[in-house]
């Protein structure tokens, strides 16, 4: 099976040929930990988790690095505004981030470096750039001098005028060129900082990922991923720094970027009421987190990763109904290790075509329901396809008991309590009361199944 991926640098879908067939290396930009992640932040995490899973199916070793930016002016401003220490803010935010991404069904990356653990690596890279005259000092700042790299802008495809206009960098009189960007900036006594050859200060954002990716992969590696919003200036500047620090390298072979995310048909904004954090969507209870996490994941995979996606509450409901159907068809099937079938692999190898993959799995589900497939083999194919997408990660009984709506728990007695009351009524031969409890549960979306041994199990209806 040949994997093809859309390479932003070449603006074309290309055959993926790793630098080392025995070891594929992937770096993805992770969160800046000053606040809980929102659904837009969740999209690249899910997209590149699917890529990670796919690569693991195809290659003997895959190293996936996803960094954490834990030093940044946004973090400093947020901590100061709340009157707390930066470490307190970042540690709390990282803990919530890990809870959120786990609930979304993501595997842990192989390595999760924090920027603050790699300051020395950043200082060394900046020192190389200065010595090679790609960077300069000015008023306690160190800046990368953009005109020293003749083809700066080739990743984003922007011309010189667009680069300056869209740079979103500080306009400062000490810059040699308006497009020059900061590698190191001074810190006051009250600001977080580290000692360096250029005085006490802190790194610019772009140098962080350059130093960390080089630390773990060297000057050349296979895939660098992130959201479309990172193409410029972040990834453009990463590319510039690394190519200049290592003139004989090309840095990244394949640049992958996911499309933007809207919410309820509009740009996500707190003022319009369509701004959703992952924590808010998941809810507080473990049962809600289970089904909502997989529903968020399935909904996002229903749109190709390079296209813009509209996140809606209705879309979540539709995704949950689809998952209900898949879980019901899968039943109590406990497969041995099964590889995804050829159709699924072909779809995913076509630039992670997850919508086509989901259509294949839907068709397989329909054939199983209609009895047109050999049950064990077909369920194995369904399970294996879901596994590489990070779906159907719960057992059947847990899923159907876990997706009960919040209202059902808030309206009075819990499900298990009502079942116990019904059992007591049956033992007392008060069948009218038992039927009444059954109907109450059915109204709440719960169907009961009485087993021959006298036990009762329940599941949610669709």
GUDO-72597 format. One record per residue (C-alpha): x, y, z. Coordinates in steps of 0.001 Angstrom, whole numbers, plus 524288, in hexadecimal, padded with zeros to 5 digits. Example, Ala and Ser with C-alpha at 12.3 -4.5 7.8 and 13.67 -1.06 7.14 Angstrom:
// residues 2
+-------+-------+-------+
!  east ! north !    up !
+-------+-------+-------+
! 8300C ! 7EE6C ! 81E78 !
! 83566 ! 7FBDC ! 81BE4 !
+-------+-------+-------+
This chain:
// residues 462
+-------+-------+-------+
!  east ! north !    up !
+-------+-------+-------+
! 80000 ! 80000 ! 80000 !
! 8057A ! 80D4A ! 7FC01 !
! 802BA ! 81913 ! 8047A !
! 8004F ! 82630 ! 7FDE4 !
! 7FFFE ! 832E4 ! 80593 !
! 7FD86 ! 840EC ! 80185 !
! 80A33 ! 84867 ! 8035E !
! 807B3 ! 856D9 ! 80613 !
! 8157B ! 85A3E ! 801BF !
! 81351 ! 854C0 ! 7F411 !
! 80497 ! 8573B ! 7F3A7 !
! 80259 ! 8497F ! 7EEB8 !
! 7FEB0 ! 83BF4 ! 7F352 !
! 80B1A ! 833DE ! 7F370 !
! 80F5D ! 82600 ! 7F625 !
! 814A1 ! 82520 ! 803EE !
! 8227C ! 81FF2 ! 8041F !
! 8287E ! 820AC ! 811C6 !
! 836C4 ! 823E9 ! 813C2 !
! 83801 ! 81706 ! 81AF9 !
! 82E9C ! 80BE9 ! 817A5 !
! 830D2 ! 80653 ! 82537 !
! 82DE9 ! 812C3 ! 82CCB !
! 82415 ! 81D64 ! 82929 !
! 82516 ! 82A3C ! 830A5 !
! 819CC ! 833C3 ! 83269 !
! 81986 ! 840ED ! 83969 !
! 80CCB ! 84826 ! 83C1D !
! 80B26 ! 85559 ! 842A8 !
! 80411 ! 853BC ! 84F89 !
! 7FCD1 ! 85D2F ! 85870 !
! 800FA ! 86A1B ! 85E5D !
! 7FC3F ! 8676C ! 86C17 !
! 7F5C3 ! 873CF ! 870DA !
! 7E7A2 ! 86EF4 ! 86FE3 !
! 7DF79 ! 862CB ! 86D7D !
! 7DFA4 ! 85E20 ! 85F6D !
! 7D3BA ! 860E4 ! 856F9 !
! 7CE18 ! 8585B ! 84C4C !
! 7D676 ! 85F38 ! 84216 !
! 7E2B8 ! 85B43 ! 84991 !
! 7DD96 ! 84D5A ! 84A3C !
! 7DD13 ! 84B95 ! 83B8B !
! 7EBBF ! 84A72 ! 838B1 !
! 7ED70 ! 841C9 ! 844A8 !
! 7E35D ! 83839 ! 83F32 !
! 7E81C ! 8392D ! 83113 !
! 7F63F ! 83654 ! 8344A !
! 7F295 ! 82BAA ! 83DDD !
! 7EC1F ! 82499 ! 83267 !
! 7F884 ! 826A0 ! 82A64 !
! 80088 ! 82132 ! 835AF !
! 7F7C2 ! 81532 ! 83680 !
! 7F869 ! 81319 ! 827CE !
! 80732 ! 81425 ! 8277C !
! 807FD ! 80A34 ! 83275 !
! 8005C ! 800B7 ! 829E7 !
! 80A1C ! 8029D ! 81EE1 !
! 817A2 ! 80446 ! 824F0 !
! 81F26 ! 7FD06 ! 82F82 !
! 8223F ! 80937 ! 83785 !
! 81BCA ! 8168E ! 83837 !
! 8200E ! 82189 ! 8413D !
! 815D4 ! 82BFF ! 8434D !
! 819FF ! 83894 ! 84A12 !
! 80FAA ! 84273 ! 84E2C !
! 8150C ! 84DE3 ! 855DF !
! 80F6C ! 8565E ! 86092 !
! 81201 ! 86502 ! 86027 !
! 812CC ! 868CD ! 86E76 !
! 819DF ! 875CF ! 86D1B !
! 81324 ! 88049 ! 8651C !
! 80E71 ! 88E37 ! 866BC !
! 80043 ! 8898C ! 866D4 !
! 8036D ! 880CC ! 87255 !
! 80A47 ! 88BD8 ! 8796D !
! 7FEE9 ! 89530 ! 8772F !
! 7F4B4 ! 88B42 ! 87B8A !
! 7FC3A ! 887B8 ! 887E5 !
! 7FE3F ! 8960D ! 88B4E !
! 7EFE4 ! 898F5 ! 88906 !
! 7EC08 ! 88E25 ! 89253 !
! 7F653 ! 89175 ! 89C5B !
! 7FC7F ! 883FD ! 89C1A !
! 8099A ! 87E3E ! 898D2 !
! 80C68 ! 879CE ! 88AF9 !
! 80F93 ! 86BF9 ! 88F61 !
! 8029F ! 86AEE ! 89688 !
! 7FB55 ! 86F05 ! 88A40 !
! 802CA ! 86634 ! 880EB !
! 80275 ! 85A1D ! 8898D !
! 7F3CD ! 85B43 ! 88B83 !
! 7F187 ! 85DA6 ! 87D03 !
! 7FA3A ! 85246 ! 878E7 !
! 7F2E9 ! 84932 ! 8821E !
! 7E5E2 ! 84D25 ! 87C0C !
! 7EB9D ! 84BEA ! 86E64 !
! 7EF9D ! 83DE9 ! 87113 !
! 7E20E ! 83AAD ! 8763F !
! 7DBB1 ! 840AF ! 86A38 !
! 7E41E ! 839F3 ! 85FFB !
! 7E2B9 ! 82CD8 ! 866D2 !
! 7D3E4 ! 82E48 ! 866BC !
! 7D4B5 ! 8310D ! 85821 !
! 7DB00 ! 823BA ! 85629 !
! 7E8C0 ! 82821 ! 852D7 !
! 7F4DB ! 8200D ! 85504 !
! 7FFAB ! 8261E ! 85D02 !
! 80AAD ! 82B77 ! 85494 !
! 817BA ! 8248A ! 85560 !
! 81DE3 ! 830E6 ! 85AF4 !
! 81746 ! 83D11 ! 86050 !
! 8220A ! 84734 ! 8625F !
! 81F9F ! 853D3 ! 869A0 !
! 825E2 ! 86048 ! 864B8 !
! 82B10 ! 863F5 ! 8722E !
! 83310 ! 85764 ! 87295 !
! 83A1D ! 85B08 ! 86603 !
! 83EB3 ! 86907 ! 86808 !
! 84CF4 ! 86507 ! 8669D !
! 849E9 ! 85EA3 ! 85979 !
! 84387 ! 86B4E ! 854F3 !
! 84F09 ! 8738B ! 85969 !
! 8587A ! 86ABC ! 851F4 !
! 85083 ! 86BC6 ! 84574 !
! 84F76 ! 87A83 ! 846A2 !
! 85E36 ! 87B50 ! 848C6 !
! 8605C ! 873AF ! 83C20 !
! 85756 ! 87CD4 ! 834A0 !
! 85EB5 ! 888B0 ! 839B7 !
! 86BF1 ! 882C4 ! 83673 !
! 86754 ! 87FC3 ! 82895 !
! 86225 ! 88DC3 ! 82767 !
! 85404 ! 889CF ! 825B7 !
! 85099 ! 890AC ! 8326D !
! 854E3 ! 89CEF ! 8399E !
! 853CC ! 8A3BE ! 846BC !
! 84C86 ! 8B08D ! 8485A !
! 84893 ! 8B70B ! 85525 !
! 84981 ! 8AA6A ! 85D0F !
! 841AA ! 8A304 ! 852D4 !
! 846A4 ! 898B3 ! 8497C !
! 83FBD ! 898B9 ! 83C5A !
! 83FFC ! 89021 ! 83058 !
! 84358 ! 89856 ! 8246C !
! 83987 ! 893BC ! 81A38 !
! 84097 ! 89923 ! 80E05 !
! 84C06 ! 88FE6 ! 810A3 !
! 84394 ! 88477 ! 80BF8 !
! 840CD ! 886A7 ! 7FD9B !
! 83504 ! 87DA4 ! 7FC9A !
! 82E89 ! 8816D ! 80971 !
! 81FED ! 88026 ! 80741 !
! 81FF9 ! 873F0 ! 7FEE9 !
! 81826 ! 86BDF ! 808AE !
! 80D07 ! 875AE ! 809A7 !
! 80E3F ! 87A26 ! 7FB8E !
! 80D95 ! 88873 ! 7FF93 !
! 814D9 ! 89335 ! 7F89B !
! 81CFC ! 89D7C ! 7FF69 !
! 81202 ! 8A74A ! 8011F !
! 808B3 ! 89D1B ! 80684 !
! 812F9 ! 89839 ! 80FF3 !
! 814FA ! 8A588 ! 81619 !
! 80679 ! 8A8EE ! 8164A !
! 80272 ! 89BEB ! 81C32 !
! 80DEB ! 899A9 ! 8252F !
! 806F0 ! 89D82 ! 831BC !
! 81430 ! 8A107 ! 83773 !
! 817D4 ! 8ACB5 ! 83F86 !
! 81B66 ! 8B8DC ! 837DA !
! 827F0 ! 8BD94 ! 83E42 !
! 83231 ! 8C7AC ! 83A56 !
! 83D65 ! 8BE85 ! 83DB5 !
! 839BB ! 8B4D2 ! 8330A !
! 8421F ! 8B4A8 ! 826CD !
! 8364B ! 8B006 ! 81F02 !
! 827BF ! 8B0B2 ! 82275 !
! 8265C ! 8A1F1 ! 8207D !
! 8313E ! 89E5A ! 829EB !
! 82C29 ! 89651 ! 83545 !
! 83062 ! 89448 ! 84357 !
! 838C7 ! 888E7 ! 847A5 !
! 83B8B ! 88E06 ! 85555 !
! 83596 ! 89936 ! 85CFE !
! 8395E ! 89FB0 ! 869D9 !
! 831EB ! 89D12 ! 87671 !
! 82FE8 ! 8A67D ! 8819C !
! 83256 ! 8A25E ! 88F9B !
! 823E6 ! 89F22 ! 89119 !
! 8233A ! 89728 ! 88492 !
! 82763 ! 88917 ! 882CE !
! 834F9 ! 8884B ! 87CED !
! 841B6 ! 880D4 ! 87B5B !
! 84FC1 ! 88536 ! 87A96 !
! 85593 ! 88583 ! 86CEC !
! 86128 ! 88B7B ! 86592 !
! 857FA ! 896B2 ! 86237 !
! 8532B ! 8994A ! 86FE1 !
! 84812 ! 89423 ! 87806 !
! 83C51 ! 89148 ! 86F80 !
! 83367 ! 88744 ! 8694F !
! 83210 ! 880D8 ! 85BE8 !
! 82955 ! 884EE ! 850C7 !
! 81E99 ! 87B56 ! 84D3E !
! 8241A ! 87697 ! 84045 !
! 83178 ! 87289 ! 84557 !
! 82B1E ! 86981 ! 84F4E !
! 82619 ! 85F7C ! 8458E !
! 83257 ! 8606A ! 83D32 !
! 83AF4 ! 85D2A ! 848CB !
! 83244 ! 8524E ! 84DF8 !
! 83053 ! 84B6A ! 840F3 !
! 83EF9 ! 84BFA ! 83E66 !
! 841B9 ! 846E6 ! 84C16 !
! 839E9 ! 83A76 ! 849E9 !
! 83B02 ! 83851 ! 83B3E !
! 84730 ! 83F4E ! 83697 !
! 84713 ! 84921 ! 82B54 !
! 83ED6 ! 8409E ! 82230 !
! 83261 ! 838FF ! 824D4 !
! 82643 ! 83430 ! 81DDE !
! 819B6 ! 83B54 ! 82182 !
! 81663 ! 8482A ! 8282C !
! 8080A ! 84AB7 ! 82AE0 !
! 7FF01 ! 85503 ! 83050 !
! 7F352 ! 85D76 ! 82D72 !
! 7F260 ! 865A3 ! 8211E !
! 7F3B2 ! 871E5 ! 8296C !
! 801BC ! 86DE6 ! 82CB5 !
! 806C1 ! 86DEC ! 81EBD !
! 80A37 ! 87C45 ! 8201C !
! 81126 ! 88154 ! 8279E !
! 8143B ! 87601 ! 830C9 !
! 817D6 ! 86B11 ! 8277A !
! 81DC3 ! 87454 ! 81D90 !
! 826C5 ! 8795D ! 8283F !
! 829E5 ! 86BC7 ! 82D4C !
! 82DFD ! 867EE ! 81F9A !
! 8367C ! 8740D ! 81E37 !
! 83D56 ! 8722A ! 82B42 !
! 8404C ! 863CD ! 8294E !
! 8450F ! 864DA ! 81B53 !
! 84E2C ! 86FF6 ! 81F11 !
! 8531C ! 86925 ! 82B55 !
! 8556B ! 85CAD ! 8235F !
! 85887 ! 86109 ! 81554 !
! 85A43 ! 85327 ! 8105E !
! 84CC6 ! 84EC9 ! 814E4 !
! 83F2B ! 85080 ! 80F3C !
! 838FA ! 84FA7 ! 81CDE !
! 82B5E ! 849CE ! 81A5F !
! 827FF ! 840E6 ! 80EFE !
! 8190D ! 841DE ! 80FF0 !
! 81149 ! 84D30 ! 8159C !
! 80336 ! 849C0 ! 81928 !
! 7F8CA ! 85376 ! 81D5F !
! 7EA92 ! 851AE ! 82125 !
! 7E017 ! 85B72 ! 81D28 !
! 7D94D ! 86586 ! 82588 !
! 7CDCB ! 862BE ! 82E77 !
! 7C150 ! 86A9C ! 82F74 !
! 7B700 ! 868FE ! 839E8 !
! 7A866 ! 868CA ! 83719 !
! 7AB08 ! 86EB4 ! 829A1 !
! 7B30D ! 87A36 ! 82E71 !
! 7C093 ! 87DB1 ! 83309 !
! 7C18C ! 878FD ! 84104 !
! 7C00F ! 88446 ! 84A7E !
! 7BC24 ! 885CE ! 858AF !
! 7B3DB ! 891AA ! 85513 !
! 7AB37 ! 88995 ! 84BF9 !
! 7A9AD ! 87E5F ! 855A2 !
! 7AFA6 ! 87420 ! 84CA7 !
! 7BCBC ! 872E9 ! 853A1 !
! 7BE0F ! 86525 ! 8590D !
! 7C939 ! 85FDF ! 86117 !
! 7CB53 ! 85146 ! 8608F !
! 7C969 ! 850A7 ! 86F40 !
! 7BC05 ! 85721 ! 86E0C !
! 7B791 ! 84E0E ! 86326 !
! 7BC34 ! 841D7 ! 86A33 !
! 7B4A9 ! 84513 ! 8768E !
! 7B7EB ! 84174 ! 8847B !
! 7B3B5 ! 83330 ! 885AB !
! 7BC53 ! 8280B ! 88105 !
! 7B0E5 ! 82230 ! 8795E !
! 7AE7C ! 82ED7 ! 87212 !
! 7BCF7 ! 83043 ! 86F1D !
! 7BD1C ! 822A4 ! 86949 !
! 7B2BA ! 8246C ! 85EE9 !
! 7B513 ! 832DA ! 85C71 !
! 7C3B0 ! 830A1 ! 85AA6 !
! 7C1A2 ! 82657 ! 85021 !
! 7B6B7 ! 82E6A ! 84A15 !
! 7BF93 ! 83A4F ! 848DB !
! 7C9E0 ! 831C1 ! 8429D !
! 7C096 ! 82B55 ! 838F2 !
! 7BA75 ! 83855 ! 8353F !
! 7C7B3 ! 83E39 ! 8321F !
! 7CBF5 ! 83272 ! 82A33 !
! 7BFB4 ! 833D2 ! 821E6 !
! 7C613 ! 83F5B ! 81AE5 !
! 7D2F7 ! 83DE1 ! 813A7 !
! 7DDBC ! 843A3 ! 81BE7 !
! 7E1D4 ! 84DC4 ! 811C1 !
! 7D418 ! 85353 ! 8104E !
! 7CDD3 ! 85D0A ! 81984 !
! 7C4D5 ! 856B3 ! 8237E !
! 7B86A ! 85BE0 ! 829B7 !
! 7B72E ! 85711 ! 837B8 !
! 7A8EB ! 85643 ! 83C00 !
! 7A159 ! 85079 ! 84748 !
! 79899 ! 8499B ! 83D5E !
! 7A492 ! 8439A ! 83730 !
! 7A81D ! 83DD8 ! 84459 !
! 79A9D ! 837C2 ! 845A2 !
! 79BAD ! 831D4 ! 837FD !
! 7A91F ! 82C73 ! 83B26 !
! 7A424 ! 8263D ! 8479F !
! 79915 ! 81F69 ! 84051 !
! 7A2CC ! 819E5 ! 836A0 !
! 7AB59 ! 814F5 ! 841AB !
! 79F78 ! 80EB5 ! 84827 !
! 79CFA ! 80725 ! 83B9E !
! 7AB11 ! 802B2 ! 83A6B !
! 7ABC4 ! 7FE66 ! 8489C !
! 79EF1 ! 7F6F5 ! 8472A !
! 7A3C8 ! 7EFCB ! 83B1F !
! 7B0E2 ! 7ECDE ! 8417C !
! 7A9F4 ! 7E745 ! 84D5F !
! 7B268 ! 7DFE8 ! 85711 !
! 7BC3A ! 7DC51 ! 84C7A !
! 7C9E6 ! 7DB93 ! 85231 !
! 7D334 ! 7DA2D ! 846AB !
! 7E107 ! 7D57F ! 84685 !
! 7EABE ! 7DF0F ! 840A8 !
! 7E4FE ! 7E258 ! 8336C !
! 7EA7C ! 7EB3B ! 828EF !
! 7E1AC ! 7F4F4 ! 821CC !
! 7DC76 ! 7EF87 ! 814FF !
! 7E1AC ! 7F3C1 ! 807C7 !
! 7D6A6 ! 7FD53 ! 804F0 !
! 7D8D5 ! 804AB ! 8119B !
! 7E77D ! 8052C ! 80FB9 !
! 7E613 ! 80A04 ! 801C3 !
! 7DD35 ! 814FE ! 80641 !
! 7E62E ! 81935 ! 81149 !
! 7F228 ! 8183B ! 808A0 !
! 7EB95 ! 821DC ! 7FF78 !
! 7EF9B ! 82DC5 ! 80781 !
! 7E812 ! 82958 ! 813A3 !
! 7DAE6 ! 828B7 ! 80CCA !
! 7D31E ! 82675 ! 81930 !
! 7C5BB ! 829BE ! 81331 !
! 7C794 ! 81ECB ! 8095E !
! 7CC56 ! 815DD ! 8144B !
! 7C019 ! 81884 ! 81C3E !
! 7B78D ! 815B7 ! 81050 !
! 7BE5C ! 808A4 ! 80E93 !
! 7BBF1 ! 8054B ! 81CCD !
! 7ADA7 ! 80966 ! 81BD1 !
! 7ABDF ! 80081 ! 8101C !
! 7B277 ! 7F564 ! 81766 !
! 7A978 ! 7F7C2 ! 822EE !
! 79D8B ! 7F6F5 ! 81A0C !
! 7A21D ! 7EA2F ! 81418 !
! 7A42B ! 7E45E ! 82189 !
! 79691 ! 7E8B2 ! 825E8 !
! 7908B ! 7E2B8 ! 819BC !
! 797C7 ! 7D5E8 ! 81BEC !
! 79F49 ! 7D70E ! 80F29 !
! 7AC9D ! 7D595 ! 81582 !
! 7B2E9 ! 7CAB4 ! 81D58 !
! 7B0AD ! 7D04D ! 82AEB !
! 7BDC6 ! 7CE3F ! 8319F !
! 7C63F ! 7D2A3 ! 8262E !
! 7BDB5 ! 7DE70 ! 82330 !
! 7BD56 ! 7E2F4 ! 83142 !
! 7CC0D ! 7E182 ! 831BA !
! 7CD3A ! 7EA73 ! 825DF !
! 7C41A ! 7F460 ! 82C1F !
! 7CB9A ! 7F431 ! 838DC !
! 7D8E7 ! 7F540 ! 83225 !
! 7D487 ! 8009B ! 829B7 !
! 7CF3D ! 80799 ! 835A9 !
! 7DBB9 ! 8050D ! 83D31 !
! 7E456 ! 80C02 ! 8334E !
! 7DAE6 ! 8178F ! 83436 !
! 7DB03 ! 81726 ! 84310 !
! 7CC9A ! 81353 ! 84407 !
! 7C4C2 ! 80858 ! 84A91 !
! 7CE50 ! 8087A ! 855E7 !
! 7C46B ! 80401 ! 86023 !
! 7BDD6 ! 7F6FD ! 86235 !
! 7AFC1 ! 7F5DF ! 85DF4 !
! 7A943 ! 7F58B ! 86B3D !
! 7B112 ! 8011C ! 87067 !
! 7AD89 ! 8090E ! 86466 !
! 79EDB ! 8070F ! 86517 !
! 79E56 ! 80913 ! 873A4 !
! 7A792 ! 8147F ! 872A4 !
! 7A0A1 ! 81C91 ! 8685D !
! 794C3 ! 81EF9 ! 870CA !
! 790D1 ! 82D39 ! 8701D !
! 793DA ! 83625 ! 87B8F !
! 78552 ! 838E9 ! 87D91 !
! 782CD ! 82AAF ! 880A8 !
! 78BFF ! 82B7C ! 88C32 !
! 786D7 ! 8387F ! 890D3 !
! 7785D ! 8352C ! 89075 !
! 77854 ! 82D52 ! 89CF7 !
! 77C3A ! 81F60 ! 89FAD !
! 787DF ! 819BD ! 89860 !
! 78640 ! 80F15 ! 88E54 !
! 78B84 ! 8043E ! 896EA !
! 782AE ! 8087A ! 8A21A !
! 776A5 ! 807E2 ! 89960 !
! 77AA1 ! 7FA7D ! 89461 !
! 77BEF ! 7F5C2 ! 8A274 !
! 76E6A ! 7FB23 ! 8A599 !
! 768D5 ! 7F42C ! 899BA !
! 76F3C ! 7E761 ! 89DCC !
! 7696D ! 7E89B ! 8AB6B !
! 75C02 ! 7EB48 ! 8A589 !
! 75D15 ! 7DF27 ! 89CEB !
! 760FB ! 7D6D3 ! 8A88B !
! 754F0 ! 7DBDB ! 8AFA6 !
! 74D06 ! 7D8A4 ! 8A346 !
! 74940 ! 7E6FA ! 8A237 !
! 74A19 ! 7E6AA ! 89376 !
! 742F4 ! 7F37E ! 8917C !
! 74D82 ! 7FAA7 ! 89946 !
! 7583B ! 7F33F ! 89212 !
! 75256 ! 7F6CA ! 884DE !
! 75106 ! 804EF ! 88934 !
! 75F88 ! 8059F ! 88C83 !
! 762FE ! 7FF38 ! 87F85 !
! 75ADE ! 80965 ! 87851 !
! 76118 ! 8146E ! 8801F !
! 76E8A ! 80FB1 ! 87C30 !
! 76A4C ! 80DCF ! 86E19 !
! 76560 ! 81BDB ! 86DF6 !
! 772D9 ! 82013 ! 8726F !
! 77938 ! 81887 ! 86769 !
! 77CBB ! 80C1A ! 86ED4 !
! 77888 ! 7FE91 ! 86A75 !
! 7794D ! 7F2F5 ! 873C3 !
! 77CB9 ! 7E50D ! 8704E !
! 7796C ! 7DA39 ! 87A10 !
! 782BF ! 7CEB4 ! 8799D !
! 77EC0 ! 7C085 ! 87C4A !
! 78700 ! 7C05E ! 888A1 !
! 77ECD ! 7CB55 ! 88E59 !
! 78847 ! 7D686 ! 88BFB !
! 78451 ! 7E2C7 ! 884BE !
! 78D39 ! 7EAB2 ! 87BE9 !
! 78A31 ! 7F7C4 ! 875AB !
! 78E77 ! 7FF9A ! 86A17 !
! 78AE5 ! 80C69 ! 8640C !
! 781DB ! 80CE0 ! 8584E !
! 784CB ! 81552 ! 84C6E !
+-------+-------+-------+
